[in-house]
Amino acid sequence: MTGYEFRLDLTQAIAWPTKVCLTQLTFDVGPLSRLPYTGRADKFDVFVINTGATGFVGLASAERAGPAITFVFAKPVCPGACSEKGESSYFFGFAAAAPREVGARVKLDNGETFQVLVRAPAP
């Protein structure tokens, strides 16, 4: 089993000329391992580190549809503009089988989507 931890970090990004923010991240994964991430007996598919951590944008949801999991952010994660610093999500992730390179789909607040490469469990 491998732990997968992600964070969307736009703290060094500057928007120009138009500010476009990220609203969700989707990628194909294999079966997830349900674990007691909170330290109690309840088991969950995913975790979010929101205390004592870098970032301040949490997750609104994490949903499976077939082999894909979609992480929807509680608010758009945006780059900076002018002297304003960009934003970062909390760390989030899951446990699953050994990694391989897969394509991820990132959705922007203007409706566009694009592909990026990530390391994730084989679907």
Secondary structure, DSSP 8 states (H G I E B T S, - for coil): -EEEEE--B-TT-B--SS---EEEEEEE---EE-B-TTSSS--BS-EEE-SS-S--B-EEEEEEETTEEEEEEEEEE--B-TT----BB-EEEEEES-EEEEEEEEEETTS-EEEEEEEEE--
